[in-house]
Amino acid sequence: MSTQGCSQELDVAQLMRDLSDSLERENDLKEQLRFSEEESKVMRKKLSDIEDENESLAMQVAYISIDPSSNPSRGVYTISWAVPKGRAWAGGS
């Protein structure tokens, strides 16, 4: 075998190793992308749930009223909650 033939075989072997390494990196990146997409989906769901809870709490605060029949001179107030129809209160017992 000539020196040139041996050199070409080494070049082909190196190219095959490089190709194999590149394919492995590609597969790793695809797996990371799938994981990131799934994590993003979970985080969007959590954010949506938190936004819904925030909206519910904001509505609860908006509907708190102080009963005018209470006696403020004695420092006694009656607080009533009015939850709009069709909305369930998210907390409490």
ZIMOKA-V555538 format. One record per backbone hydrogen bond with DSSP energy under -0.5 kcal/mol. NH is the residue of the N-H (numbers start at 0). CO is the residue of the C=O. If there is no record, write none. Layout:
NH_CO, NH_CO
This chain:
5_1, 6_2, 7_3, 8_4, 9_5, 10_6, 11_7, 12_8, 13_9, 14_10, 15_11, 16_12, 17_13, 18_14, 19_15, 20_16, 21_17, 22_18, 23_19, 24_20, 25_21, 26_22, 27_23, 28_24, 29_25, 30_26, 31_27, 32_28, 33_29, 34_30, 35_31, 36_32, 37_33, 38_34, 39_35, 40_36, 41_37, 42_38, 43_39, 44_40, 45_41, 46_42, 47_43, 48_44, 49_45, 50_46, 51_47, 52_48, 53_49, 54_50, 55_51, 56_52, 57_53, 58_54, 59_55, 60_56, 61_57, 62_58, 63_60, 64_79, 66_64, 66_77, 69_66, 71_69, 73_70, 74_71, 75_70, 76_74, 78_76, 79_64, 79_77, 81_62, 82_80, 83_81, 86_83
